[in-house]
Amino acid sequence: MKKFTLLAAVALFASSVFAQGLGLGARISYQSEAMMGDDAEFFADETVSSGFGGGIDVLYHFSPMVGLHSGALFQLNAYSWTVSSVDYSYLFLNLQVPVLARVNFTPGFFAEAGLDMSINMMASAYDEISDEWNDIDKWNTFQLGLTAGAGYTLWFGLEFSGRFSYGLLDPIDTDPTPDIKPFRFQFDVSYWFKK
């Protein structure tokens, strides 16, 4: 029932996008994330994560040169590292919602910048000793970051883009709060069904 409700909501959203004359596309994404700050060395042994995701894109054109780009992207990120021959892992599932101003310098080449909002839907930790996955209770649900990037859209709707994001909020809710902020590179491939 929950899956049917989600599919119905996506279908309703897509139909409203077409009705309003907005651009609609699909996106697949690769992300690599690391923590920055004075306490970054204590998070995941300074490991850089890898992750993949997919979702939808929406683009509203104010003019041929300026637009507003948003969407929803489900992203799965994993940190894996080894200490004293023991393997550890963190696994995160996030729903990312960017809100970006897009400027088209040519019909194909564009740059964009804005905010990147993220809602954490799962945060789990694994260690080889217990051989179990456990929830990370202190991981904050909501994240907000600044993001900027550039890309190129081919004439038939295929688009390649990359952007960097820097987190503005503390990802961990502990006392004292560690000085870490997420820094992420993201490479995307999109296809615009309607633009």
Salt bridges, closest charged atoms under 4 A:
GLU33 OE2 - ARG184 NH1 3.58
ASP57 OD2 - ARG27 NE 2.63
ASP57 OD1 - HIS69 NE2 3.00
GLU112 OE1 - HIS69 ND1 2.99
GLU112 OE1 - ARG102 NE 3.11
GLU112 OE2 - ARG163 NH1 3.70
ASP116 OD2 - ARG184 NH2 2.09
GLU159 OE2 - ARG27 NH2 3.82
GLU159 OE1 - ARG102 NH1 3.08
ASP170 OD1 - LYS181 NZ 2.90
ASP188 OD2 - ARG27 NH1 2.53
ASP188 OD2 - ARG163 NH1 3.85
